[in-house]
Amino acid sequence: MPESHRPEPDPARGEDPYATQKLLIQPQPDQTVRLVPPVLQPPEPPPEPPSAQSALPLPPGGWKVPAGLAVVALVGLGAYLLFSGRTPPSVAAAPAEAVPPGAQAYFDQAQAGDAHAMRMLGVMYYYGLNVPQDAEKGLYWYRKAAERGSEAAQTELAKLERVRK
């Protein structure tokens, strides 16, 4: 007796490929029955995420236009600071006197904004270490370091100002 053969379900026509099928099998004594599961189609891959370039479109000039605008803005700021006669607060120097050679390295670092160097200049001037003793200059540098966030300078400045009163 021939095996009954049923066509594969077609998902496009609304047939469920995972539905249970009825198999009418009537084995003959001399035949072996084989059950073969239906062949399943692999699932569709997920859609690709949008590329980073499509998220932020560049203007026709590409990256050159924004970079050029940034350069123009920086040059304008520099020209303004140069010709306005003002210096940025972080570059403002201490009283304009000659710096002793023993404090020159700390002075250069303090002008660059280093709070530790500012505190060290305060210590040197206040106590007269390698420089002529000048309490006012010492307190000036302690205040500058404290403004820059040096906790040690803040603590020492508070003690020194209590003693002076």
N, C-alpha and C positions, 0 to 999 in steps of 0.2 A: 504494500500500500504506500503510495507516495506521501511524503511529508507535506503538511499544509504550510504554505509560505505566505506570510502576510507582508505587505509593503511597510517600509519604515515610516513612522509618523513625521509629518511635515509641520514644523513650527510656524511657517509662513501662513498656513491654512488654519491656524488656531489649534492644531493637535498638540497635545502635551507629550514631549518625548520621554518624560519621566513617569508617565502613567503606567499602571500595571496592565500587562497584556494577558489575555487568556490564551493559553496554549492547549490545543487539542492534540494530544499525543496518544497514539495507540501503538504501543510497542509490539513488535512481533517477536516471537521467541528467538529468532536468529539475528535480530538487529540490536545495536547499541544506541541508546538515546543520549544525545548531547544537547545540553541547554546552553545557548550562546546569548550572552547579554547584548542588548542593543548598543550600537556604537554611538557614543555621545560626542557632540561637537565641542571643542574647547571654548570657554567663555571669551567674549570679546575683551581685548585689553582696555584698561581705563584710558580715558582721553589724556593726552599730554598736557601738562600745565603750560600756561603761556610763558614765553621766554622773557627774560629780564629786559631785553632790549625793547620788546613791544610794550612793556609796562610804562616806560619813561621814554617817549620818543624824543630824539635829539633834534634841534633846529637844523636847517640846511647846512650851516657851517660846522656841525658836529660839536665837539668839545672845545673848539678853538674860540668860539664867540663868548661863552661864559668865562673861560680862562682870561681872555683879553679884557673883559669888563672888570674882573678882579684885579688885574694888573693896573688898569687905569685908576681904579679906586684907591689902591695902595699908593701909587705915585702921587695922586692928588692929596691924600692924607699927609704923606711925607713933605710935600711942598708947603702945605698949610702950616705944619709944625715948624718947618725951617724958616719960612718968611714971616710968621706971626710973632717971632721973638720969644715965644714961650717954649719951655721944655716940658716934656711929660713928667708927672710927679715922681715916677720911679727913678728918673735920671737926675733929679735935682740934687745938687751936691751940698755938702756941708759948707759952713762958712768958708769963703774963698781965701784961704791962706795956704802957704806951702805945707805939704804933708811931710812929716819926718820920714826918713827912709825905713825906719823900723815898723811903720804902720802902712807903708805904701801898698803892700800886697792886700791887706785887709780893706784899705780904702778903695782899691780897684774893684774888689769883689762886692763891696757895699754899694758902689755906684751901679753895679749890674743888678742889684736888688736882693743880694744874699743877706737874709736876716741874721744868720750866725755871725757873719763878718761885721754887721752893724753893731751887734752886741759886743763883740770883741773890741771894736773901736771905743765903745762906751766904757768898757772895763779899763782899757789902756789909758784913755784920757782922764777918767775920773780918779784913778789911783796913780797916774804918772808912770806907767810901765812902758819903757822905751820911747816915750814922748814926754814933752813938758806937761806937768799936771795942770789940768783945766777942768774943773767940775762942771762948768756950763756946757762945754763940748761933750763931756762924758754923758751928761743927762740928755743932750740932744740926740746922741747916737743910741742911747738906751730907748728913748721914745720912738725913734725910727724903727728899731728892731721890734719893739712891742707892737707898733702899728702893723708890722708885717706878719705878726702872729707868733713871735718867739715867746714861749711860755716862761723860759728862764729870764728873759729880759723883763717881762711883765712883773715877775716876782721880785727881782732885784730892784727894779725901778720903784715899786711900791715901798720896799724897805728903805731905799735911799731918800725918797721924798718924806717918809715919816721922820727920819733922823734929822733932816734939814729944817723941819718945822719947830 
